[in-house]
Amino acid sequence: MQQVFLESHNIKNQFNGFGQFNYHLIKGLHHANITDFKMTLHAKDTSALKDEFSDYFNYKTYKSLSRHPLFRIRKKYDVWHSLNQNIKIEPYHKIPYVLTVHDVNFISEVSSDLNHNTNKRFIDKLNRSSAITYISEFAKASTHQYFDVPKVPEYVIHNGNPLTEVLDLNNTSIKPVTKRPYLFFIGGLTKRKNVHTLVQMLEYLPDFDLVLAGDASGNYATTTLVNAIEKTNTKTRVHLLGKLNTEEKQYYFQQCTAFVFPSLLEGFGIPPIEAMRFGKPVFLSNLTSLPEIGGDKAFYWDNFDAKDMASVFEKGMHQFETNKPEYTEAYIKRALSFNWNTAALQYADVYRSLL
């Protein structure tokens, strides 16, 4: 039987976007019940994957040495899929190769010099590719903007919404951090997420609190975000929750007034479609992929002046409340349209095109 290798070792960290992508695509491929080819998962901890997926997949244990050219994996698989564009692990032989591009944010975050190691590694991956998949039209357009993309088949396959089941939390033991109406954000508390602008906006929205979920240990959170809270005197109205489990995340989505996401750089953006699954109004920056993901019923900030952001929020909430049934239905429908099982079938077709 023909063999497809999934370079999926980033599945080890499911608190970040790459880890989530790896896990949910693999889960979708399992759901697809594919019988015309066999897939191999590459991961450091294969025992957990075997427990969940049994012998549906083959498994290969990740070793850090395989990042080095001399120790690359030498088995000649029929198709190799590099699930993330930053991966250093490559096949030893020249074989059919699928590259998934999530974003090229490293051009602005690391270096725009094409001779920089990060960019050179990405260019090598592009040139190795037999087919390229992108998680959004924005990811495709920005890749073409900065790089010479080889003339190979290209596909845009949107990520699915990992939040498919709405939990009944009527009897939850979770204690809310505030009894006031609140705006909710979940994601990395990093510079690119631009969360301090929400704190600044909060000064003009005295009736609301702000609940932020995500790792608050990084430099941005401990300096820029903390400084914004101190300068705006919103300390009693901003609540930092850290990382949430599944039940906690759903609780804060269910109870929030709106979801707010002023991110500067997104290859896709999962949290907005998770919020829409609950019919919640979403307020997003109009940058990068977010308009593509949010659609025409989301509300967008075109600048980050605190007063302007508050105005967009107030006008958007009025529009939402005035047409609540229409907006709620549209949000839920859009959230459900992003489906990992559908995405997995599309990836399987890409593999078949190279077998």
N, C-alpha and C positions, 0 to 999 in steps of 0.2 A: 504494500500500500504506500502511496506517496506521502511524504512527510513535510509538515510545515512547522518551522521552529519559531516560537514566540519569545523574543528577547524581552523578558518581563520582570527582570530582577527588581525594578523599582516598585514592585507590588509590596515590598517589605515595609514601606511607609505609607499607610493608608490615610494619614492625616494631611497629605498634600495632594495636589491635583494629579500629578503623574501616578501616584499610587492608586488613587481612586479610578483613574482611567484604566490602568492595568487590570484591576480587580473586576470592574463592571464589564469590561469588554470580554474578559475570560468567562465571567458568569453568563454573559449573553451567548458566547460561543458554545458553552455547555448546554444552554437551553435550546440551541438550534439543532442539537442531536445530529451532528454531521457524521456521515458514514462513508463518504467517498474519499476522504483523506484523514490522516492522523496528525494531531498537533502535539508538540512538546513544549512544556512550560519550563522556563529557566528561572529559578528562584533560589535564594539562600535557604529558606525554610520550606522544603517541599512537603514535609509531613502534614502541615496544616492544609495544604492544597489537596493532598491525597485524601485526607479525611473528608473534605467537602466534595471533591469531584471524582473520587475513586479512580478507576482505570480508564475513564473516558479520555484523559490526556496521558501522554508519556511525561516523564519528569527528568530534568537534569539539574543537578545542584550547582549553584553559582559559586565560582571561586574567583577571587579578586585578580589572580594571575592572568585570567583570560582577557584582561584589558590590554595586555601587552602583545604586540604582533607575533612574537615567537610562540606564545602559548594560546593563541586563538583556537576556538573550537574547530576541529578539522573534519568533523563529519559533514558529508555533502548532503545537506537537506535539499529538498526540491524547491522550497521557498523559505526565505528568512524574513521575518517581520521585526523591524526595529520600532518598538512601540513608542519610544520617546526620542526626540531629536538630540538630546544631550548625552546619550549613551555612548560610552567608550568601547563597548564590546562589539566586535565585528567578526564575521566569519573569516576563516583562513582562506577559503577558496572563493573564486568569483562565481556566485550562484544567484538565481533570481532573488531580488531584494526589494522589500516594501518598506518605505520610510513614512512614518506618521509625524507630521509637523504640527505642533501645538501653538507655537508662536516663535517669532524671531526677536523677542524683547531684548535678547542679549546684545543686539546691535546698539541699543541706547543705554542699557544697564552696564555692559562690560566694555565694549569698544566697537567703534564703527570701522576700525582698521581691518580690512579683509585678511591681512597677514597675522592678525591676532590668533592665538591657538584655538580659541573657542570658535571663531569664524572659519578657520581652516578645517577644523574637524567637521563642522557642518557642511562645508563645501565638498569635502571628501564623501560624506554620506549622500549628498545630492547626486554626485557623479557616479556613485555606486548603484543608485536606485534603478530598478526596472519599472517601478510604479510609485507614485507619491500620493499619500492621502493627507488631507488637511481637516482640522476639526471645525473650521469656519471659513467662509468666503474671505473674511479679513485676514486670516492666517495665510491663505493662498496669495492674496493680493500683496501683502507685505513681504512675503518671501520673494515674489517676482520683482518687487520694488528694489530690494537690496542685493539680490543674488541672480546669477545666470542659472536658470533652471533648465536642466536637460529636457530634450523633447521626448518625454515618456508619458504614458497615460497618467492623468491627474484626476483625483476624486475629492469632492468635499463631502465628508460624512460627519454630520453633527453628533456630538456626544448625546447620550441619553440622560434622562433625569433619574438619578439614583433613588429619589424619594417617590416611591410608587404607592406605598400603603400608608394611609393616614391612621395613626393610632388613636384609640379611645383613651383619653387622659382625664376623664371626669373624676376618677378616683386616685389621681396621682398624688404622690407624697412630695412632689417638688414644691418648694416654697419660693414664690416670686420675689425677685430682688427689689421690686417696687410695686406699689398699688396704684400708681399713676399711669395714664396712657403712655406708651413708649414706642419709640422707633427702634428697629432691630437691624443690626449688622452682624454677619458672620463671615469669617475669612481670616487670612493672615493680617496681623496688625503691622503692616510694613509700609514703606514709603510709597510703593506703587498703588496701594489701596486707598491712600489719600484720606484716611479716616479723620484726621484732625479737622478737616473742613466741616465734618458733621458736628463736632463740638462747637465750632465757631457759629454755625447755623443755629445751634440750640439756643443761643442767647436771644434770638428773635422769635423763638417758639416756647414761651414760658409755660405753656400748658402740658409740655411733653418732657419725658425723660429719654435717655439714649442708652440702649443696652448693646454692648459690644462683646462678641464671642470670638475668641481666637487667642493664640499664643501671645502674651504681653511681655515676654522676657527680652525681646530684641531691642536694639538701640533706638529705633524709631518710636516704639511704644514707650520706652522709659525716658525719652527726651522730648521729641516733637509733640507727641500726644499728651504727655503729662504737662508740658509747658502750655499747651492750648487750654487744658482744663484749668490750670492755675490762672492764666491771663483772663479767661472769660468768666471766672467765678461760677463754674457749672459743676463743681466737685460733687455736690449732693445729688445731682441729676444724671451723672454719667456712671454707669455700672459696668465694670470689667469682669467677665465671667470665666475667662480662660477657655480651654477646650471643653466641648460638650459631648456627652454620649447621645445615642440616637433619640432616646426619650426626651432628654433635656432640649435638644435641638428642636424637635417637633413642638414641644411645649411653648418655646419662645416664638416660633413661627405662628402657632395657633393664636397666641394671646396678643401679639403685637398689633399696633394700629397700622403700621406700614413697614415695608422693608426698604432700606436705604443703602446704596452701593455706589460711591463716587469714584470708582477705580479709574486709574489712569491708563493701565495696560492690562488687557484681557485677551487671551487667544480664544476663549469661549465664554466662561462665566457661569458656573453651575448654580451658585446661591440664588440668583434672581429667578431661575425656573423652579427651584425648590419652593421659594416663597409663593410663586404663582400657583403652585399645586394647592395651596390653601386659600386661593382667591384673594390674596392680599395685594393691595396696590404697591407697585414697585417704582422707586425713584432711582435713576441711574445716571451716570455721566453719559454724554453722547459720544464717547471716544471709543476707538478701536472696534472690537466686535460687539459691544453691548447693544447698539441699536438693532443689529442683526438678530441677536438673541432675544431681546426684550419685546420686539415687535411694536405695532402701532398703538397698543393700549398702555404701554409703560409711559412714565413721565421722565423727562430728561433735563439735566442741567447742562447748559452750554457754557457756563463759567463757574468759578468757585468763590465768588464774592458772597459772603455770609448772608447778607440781606437779600440778594437776588435768589440764592438757594432757598431761603425761607419763603420767598414769594412764590417760587415754582411749587414748593411743597404745599402751601396753603391753597393755591389755585387748583393743583392736582387733586387734593383731597376733596375740595368742593365738587369737582367734576366727578370724582369717584362716588361720593355719597349721593349725588344727584341721580346717577345712573348705575347704582350699585349692582342690581341683578345682571345687567348687561356686561359690566366690567368683570364681575366675579366669574360668570360663565366663560367669558373670553380668556381670562387668566388660566382657569383650570384646563380648558381645552388646549391652550398653547403649551402648558406644562406637560400634558400627556402626549403631545405630539413629538416630544423628544424622548425616544424610547431605545433603551440599550439592546433589546432583542432585535429590533429593526436594524440598528447600527451594526450589530454582529453579523447579520445576514449579508449586509453590504460588504463588510470586510471579507467574509468568506468568499464572496463572488470575486473580489480582487485577487485573492489567493488562487482561485480556480483559473483566472485569466492567465496566470503565469505557470500553471502546472502542465 
